[in-house]
Amino acid sequence: MQITLEIPDELSSATFGDPSQIALEALAAKAYEEGVFSEEQVRRMLRLESCWEARAMLSKHGVWPGTSVEDVLGDMKTLETMRPVSA
């Protein structure tokens, strides 16, 4: 999908970065915040290499990636496998 934005000439000279990328990030952050996109969908939409980059971008936009109960349980299971075995 392609979206075209029209920016008034007097505002188009503002130097705050690539307007296309800024708009795309804002859209992705809002979609994540509203539960429309997953973190993985945000990563793919922005062509980011890792989930850490997606989380950093979301944080930059004031959207803090949530942790589900399933995430916590999965982390607990992983930690159990890493716990040293007593002799």
Wavefront OBJ file of the C-alpha trace (Angstrom):
o trace
v 0.000 0.000 0.000
v 1.251 3.459 -0.770
v 0.099 6.577 1.078
v 0.824 10.116 -0.083
v 0.997 13.007 2.355
v 0.868 16.636 1.318
v 2.943 18.982 3.474
v 2.496 22.756 3.050
v 5.524 24.396 1.400
v 6.269 26.598 4.415
v 6.610 23.473 6.559
v 8.389 21.238 4.079
v 11.756 22.916 4.660
v 11.838 21.925 8.338
v 14.839 19.722 8.967
v 13.799 17.115 11.491
v 14.553 13.982 9.527
v 12.988 12.040 6.695
v 9.255 12.881 6.799
v 8.339 9.557 5.175
v 10.198 7.528 7.805
v 8.866 9.667 10.650
v 5.280 9.229 9.434
v 5.757 5.477 8.965
v 7.189 5.096 12.487
v 4.340 7.131 13.980
v 1.787 4.973 12.159
v 3.485 1.758 13.284
v 3.713 2.976 16.900
v 0.034 3.966 16.964
v -1.009 0.644 15.418
v 1.017 -1.228 18.051
v -0.379 0.910 20.865
v -3.947 0.208 19.692
v -3.265 -3.541 19.454
v -3.626 -3.592 15.678
v 0.006 -4.602 15.020
v 2.225 -6.996 16.910
v 5.835 -6.150 17.663
v 6.862 -8.464 14.810
v 4.545 -6.663 12.392
v 6.080 -3.336 13.441
v 9.552 -4.784 12.841
v 8.616 -6.015 9.370
v 6.774 -2.811 8.413
v 9.823 -0.720 9.256
v 12.266 -3.295 7.833
v 14.152 -3.479 11.114
v 16.706 -6.206 11.710
v 15.688 -7.227 15.222
v 12.977 -7.053 17.846
v 15.331 -4.845 19.869
v 15.298 -2.212 17.148
v 11.485 -2.377 17.052
v 11.316 -1.981 20.836
v 13.717 0.984 20.710
v 11.593 2.670 18.033
v 8.387 2.056 20.000
v 9.997 3.430 23.165
v 11.172 6.500 21.234
v 7.504 7.131 20.389
v 6.413 6.662 24.016
v 4.886 3.250 23.413
v 6.244 0.678 25.819
v 6.113 -2.871 24.527
v 3.993 -4.955 26.848
v 4.684 -8.334 28.272
v 1.974 -10.960 28.177
v 1.418 -13.698 30.716
v 2.656 -16.157 28.093
v 5.898 -14.151 27.758
v 6.500 -14.287 31.516
v 5.740 -18.021 31.730
v 8.047 -18.693 28.805
v 10.814 -16.670 30.455
v 10.318 -18.587 33.705
v 10.601 -21.887 31.853
v 13.811 -20.713 30.185
v 15.251 -19.595 33.521
v 14.473 -22.993 35.035
v 16.583 -24.664 32.359
v 19.451 -22.277 33.126
v 19.396 -22.783 36.905
v 22.564 -24.539 38.100
v 22.040 -28.129 39.209
v 22.994 -28.760 42.871
v 25.399 -31.629 43.498
l 1 2 3 4 5 6 7 8 9 10 11 12 13 14 15 16 17 18 19 20 21 22 23 24 25 26 27 28 29 30 31 32 33 34 35 36 37 38 39 40 41 42 43 44 45 46 47 48 49 50 51 52 53 54 55 56 57 58 59 60 61 62 63 64 65 66 67 68 69 70 71 72 73 74 75 76 77 78 79 80 81 82 83 84 85 86 87
